[in-house]
């Protein structure tokens, strides 16, 4: 396993311009990696349930080491927010639990 989440943002520091109610688009890591499965990611084209299952497992690992700058994201809708207090609340677009998202 090489990652603690399945999405990233376009640039470092994207969280610095967001408020607690702002959302930003994320990019699935499996679309940017030649062999996503070798890195613990789902292959491109995986269904939403499996993507969320894998991302949830990774989020649990990340949650075990609290990082003050972490936010939340939906690995299916590909959106992120800086408010970690939203962890495990329903995604505003999809309804599945939001997961821990690292900005760095």
BAVEX-469089 format. One record per residue (C-alpha): residue number from 1; residue in one letter; x, y, z. Coordinates in pm, 1 decimal, m for minus. Layout:
N
num	residu	c1	c2	c3
NUM	a	X	Y	Z $
...
This chain:
104
num	residu	c1	c2	c3
1	x	0.0	0.0	0.0 $
2	x	144.3	333.0	m108.2 $
3	x	m140.6	574.6	m32.7 $
4	x	m366.5	669.2	257.7 $
5	x	m644.0	793.6	28.0 $
6	x	m760.7	733.0	m327.8 $
7	x	m788.1	1095.8	m449.9 $
8	x	m566.4	1405.7	m456.4 $
9	x	m616.2	1770.6	m548.4 $
10	x	m456.1	1944.8	m844.0 $
11	x	m195.0	2132.0	m638.5 $
12	x	m39.6	2148.5	m293.8 $
13	x	m194.4	2417.0	m77.1 $
14	x	m539.4	2395.0	m236.3 $
15	x	m687.3	2379.7	113.6 $
16	x	m541.8	2719.8	206.2 $
17	x	m802.8	2906.5	2.7 $
18	x	m1104.4	2706.5	123.4 $
19	x	m1348.2	2788.4	400.0 $
20	x	m1539.9	2528.0	603.5 $
21	x	m1834.0	2532.6	360.5 $
22	x	m1626.0	2521.4	39.7 $
23	x	m1571.3	2209.1	m167.7 $
24	x	m1297.5	2144.1	m422.4 $
25	x	m1277.4	1886.5	m700.5 $
26	x	m1037.1	1597.9	m645.4 $
27	x	m864.2	1365.3	m891.3 $
28	x	m867.7	985.8	m855.6 $
29	x	m513.8	854.8	m807.4 $
30	x	m587.3	537.7	m1002.0 $
31	x	m629.5	750.7	m1316.4 $
32	x	m279.8	897.6	m1271.1 $
33	x	m93.5	574.3	m1191.1 $
34	x	24.3	315.4	m1445.6 $
35	x	m48.9	15.9	m1220.0 $
36	x	m293.8	129.2	m950.5 $
37	x	m349.4	m218.7	m806.4 $
38	x	19.6	m256.8	m720.2 $
39	x	m17.9	57.5	m506.8 $
40	x	m328.0	m62.6	m319.3 $
41	x	m572.3	131.8	m538.0 $
42	x	m873.2	6.8	m731.9 $
43	x	m833.6	m35.2	m1107.4 $
44	x	m987.6	230.0	m1334.2 $
45	x	m1351.9	146.1	m1400.0 $
46	x	m1418.3	m6.8	m1056.6 $
47	x	m1775.5	39.8	m935.5 $
48	x	m1862.4	303.9	m676.0 $
49	x	m1920.2	56.2	m391.9 $
50	x	m1574.4	m96.6	m430.8 $
51	x	m1406.0	243.4	m462.2 $
52	x	m1570.2	355.7	m139.0 $
53	x	m1482.1	28.3	36.3 $
54	x	m1112.2	62.7	m50.9 $
55	x	m1109.7	432.8	38.2 $
56	x	m1284.6	365.2	369.3 $
57	x	m1019.9	108.9	465.3 $
58	x	m744.6	359.3	385.3 $
59	x	m929.3	632.0	576.1 $
60	x	m944.1	412.9	886.8 $
61	x	m566.1	382.3	877.4 $
62	x	m522.4	757.1	833.6 $
63	x	m773.3	827.6	1112.7 $
64	x	m558.3	625.9	1355.3 $
65	x	m292.5	899.9	1330.4 $
66	x	m474.2	1230.9	1384.2 $
67	x	m335.7	1502.3	1158.1 $
68	x	m469.8	1851.4	1240.6 $
69	x	m475.2	1966.5	878.5 $
70	x	m681.6	1672.2	747.3 $
71	x	m1017.4	1736.4	587.9 $
72	x	m1276.9	1503.8	434.7 $
73	x	m1359.7	1380.0	86.5 $
74	x	m1589.3	1161.5	m118.7 $
75	x	m1388.9	921.0	m334.5 $
76	x	m1686.4	866.0	m564.6 $
77	x	m1801.6	1225.5	m624.4 $
78	x	m1440.3	1345.3	m616.0 $
79	x	m1491.9	1640.1	m383.4 $
80	x	m1304.7	1749.1	m69.0 $
81	x	m1361.5	1990.9	218.9 $
82	x	m1131.7	2124.5	493.8 $
83	x	m1375.2	2056.5	781.4 $
84	x	m1265.1	1726.1	941.1 $
85	x	m1568.8	1753.4	1169.6 $
86	x	m1770.5	1622.1	873.4 $
87	x	m1591.0	1285.8	893.4 $
88	x	m1833.6	995.3	837.5 $
89	x	m2126.2	1232.0	772.4 $
90	x	m2313.6	1184.2	441.9 $
91	x	m2157.4	1320.2	124.9 $
92	x	m2370.2	1615.8	8.6 $
93	x	m2388.3	1471.1	m344.6 $
94	x	m2384.9	1094.0	m301.8 $
95	x	m2486.9	1024.7	58.4 $
96	x	m2208.7	781.0	149.8 $
97	x	m1992.7	862.1	454.6 $
98	x	m1720.4	1121.3	395.9 $
99	x	m1366.5	996.9	459.5 $
100	x	m1044.6	1151.2	591.1 $
101	x	m853.1	1351.6	331.8 $
102	x	m492.4	1466.1	359.7 $
103	x	m395.4	1784.2	180.3 $
104	x	m21.3	1721.6	176.7 $
